Amino acid sequence: MNVQHFLLRVDATSVWIGKAAAWLIIGLMTMVCVEVVKRYILNMPTAWIFDASNMFYGSLFMLAGAYALAQNAHVRGDFLYSSMRPRTQAALDLVLYVLFFLPGVAALVYAGYDYAALSWRIGEHSTVTAEGPPIYYFKTVIPVAGGFVLLQGLAEITRCIVCLRTREWPSRLKDVEELDVVAEQLEHSEHVDAETREAAIERAQAIDRAARQRGMGGDGET
């Protein structure tokens, strides 16, 4: 297995986990809508709905971390980064990954494992409401999600090393982005001519590239 194949395999794993976790939004939305009807129309509130919604949202938030890292979607606040050459970006990223990312995520996995193991041993239930639901399943998500983020982080570190050697960012697996959806909608619109549509898409893509501004290499397809 060469390096590029390894990177794309890790990307594919993170993308799959993120897309699978995204289905939790359906469950969360359904619970909230049903609870609104029960609480304000039927006057039959559900005691455990607060705990359940927190667990659904928390699981989605944690499991989507590796996906966001794989898609280079985390917010960057350093405007100087965009003006750097790929090799300088890679050197900076590598230092930050080693000094901050690896210790932090490794601590999350280690502490999260103990946290979840204790919860399983005592059969922990939520204390927010009377007869709260079990939460050891939810706490198990912490080390699991941390493990996926750590795996993707190792892939990102590998990308930095490859970029330092080749002066170019290696490719990453490309997923559907918001601009792709906009482009598809404009394509089927009867009120926008082809020239205007292409100009709008090109301007939107230029803004997106300027905002993200990181060497992505040749994007692979999902």
N, C-alpha and C positions, 0 to 999 in steps of 0.2 A: 504493500500500500504506500503510494507516494504521498508527499506532504499535501498537495492540492486535494487529492482524493480524501484524505483524512479531514481536512478543513470543511469540505463540502458535506461529508457525512455527519460531522458534528452540527453544522448549520441545519441540515435536514432534520436531525433529531430535535433540535431546539424549536424549529418551525412547527414540527408535528405536535410537540408538547404544547406550544402556544396556541395552536389552532384547536386542539382538543380542549384545552382549558377555556377557550372562548365560549364554548357551549354553556358554561356556567352562567353566562349572562342571561340565557333563556330561562334557566331555573330561577335566577334572582328576580328577573322581571315578572315572572309568573307569580312568585310568592308575594311580591310587593303589591301587584294588582289585585290578587285574591284577598290579601289582608286589608287593602283599602275598602273593598266592597264589604267584607265581613265587619270591619270596625265601624265604618261610618254609615253604612246602609242597614246592615243586619244587626248592628250593635252586639257582635259576637267576636271580640278581639281574641287573637291567638297569643298566648303567653310566650311561646318559644320563637316567634317569628323574628324577633330582634337578634337572637343568637344565631339563628339559621342564616339570616341575610348577611351577618358579619362573617360567618364561616364561608359562605359562597363567594363574597367579594374578596375576602382575604386570600382564599385559595387561588382565585383568578389573578389577583395582584402578584402573588409570589410565583406562580407557575409561568406567568408571562415574562418574568425577568430575563430568562435565557433567550427567549424569542426576541425581545427588544435589543439585547446585546448582539445577537446574531444579525439583526437588521440594521445595526448602527443607529438605533433610534433614540438613544438616551440624549438628553439635552446637554449641549456644550455651551458653557458661558464664557469661554476664553476666545475673544475675537482675534487674538494673535495667532491662534492655532491654524486658522484658515489660510494665513499667509505663509505658513511654513512649507518647506519641501517635504515630500513623503518620507524621506529618510529621517528628517528632524522630527516629524510627527511620530514616527515609529519609535524613535529613541525616547521621546517624552512619554509616550504611552507605555512603553516597556518599563520605565522607571516607576510610573504610577501604579501599574498593575502589580509589580513585585512588592513595592513598599506599602500599598494600601489595599488593593483588591484582594490579593491572595491571603494575607493575614485576616482581613475582615470576613471574607466569605468562608474561609476555613474555620474561623471561630464560630460563625453562624451554624455551619454544619455540625460541628462538635457539640456546641451548647444546645442546638436544636435537637440533636439525638438524645441527649440526657433529659431534656425537657419533655420530649415525646415519650421516652421510656418510662419516666416517672408517672406521667399521666396514664399510661396503660396499666402500670402496676397498681395504681390506686383506683382505677376505673373512674377517672375524673369526669364530673358533670359540671355544667355551667352553674355559677352561683348568682348570675344576674337576675334570673327569675326563679320562682319556686318550681321544683322538679325540672330543672333545666336539662337540655339535651346533652348527651355525651360529647366531649370535645377532644378526646384522645385521637380520633381520626383526623381532626383538623390540625392538631399539633404535629401529627406525623408529616404533614405537608411541608413543615418548616425545613427539616433536614433534606427531604426529597427535592424540594425546589432549590435549596442551596446547592445540592449536588449537581443539578443540571446547570446552574449558573457557573459553578466552578469548572465544569467540563467546557462550557462555552468560553469561559475566561482563559483556559489553557489554549484553546484554539486561537483566541485573539492574541495571546502572547506569542504563539507560533507565527501568526501573521506579522507581528512586529519584527521578529527575527528574520523572517523571509524578506521583508521590506528593507531591513538594514543591509542584507546581502545583495539584493537585486535592485534596490533603489525604486522599486515599484510595489504598490500594494497588491497582494494576491487577490484573486476573485473571491467573491462570496455569493452564497445562494440568494437569488433575488425573489422576493415575494411580491404579490400584488400590493400596490401602494394606492393611496387616496387619489393621486393624480391619474392613475390608470382608470379608476372608476369615473372620474370627471371626463376623461377623454372618451370613454365609451358612451357616456350620456350625451356629450356634444355630437358624437358621430351619428347618433340616431335622432338628433333634433332636426325638425323641419324648418326651424326659424333661424338657423345659423348656416351661412354658406361655408364652403370648404376652406376658402382663404382665411376667413375670420376665425374659423375653428382651429386651423393649424397655427395661426398667429397667437391665439389665446393659450393653446397648449404649450407652445414654445416658450412664451413668457412665464407661464406657471412653472414649467420645468426649470427655467433659468433661475427663478426665485428659490425654488426648492434646492437646487444644486448649491446656490450661494449660501443658503442657510445651513445645509449639512456640511458642505465643503470638506470632504475627506476623500483621500484616494481609496476608491473601492475596487479598483481592478476591473476586469471583465466580469460582469455579473453572470452567474450561472442561472439556469431556469429551475423552478420547482417542479 
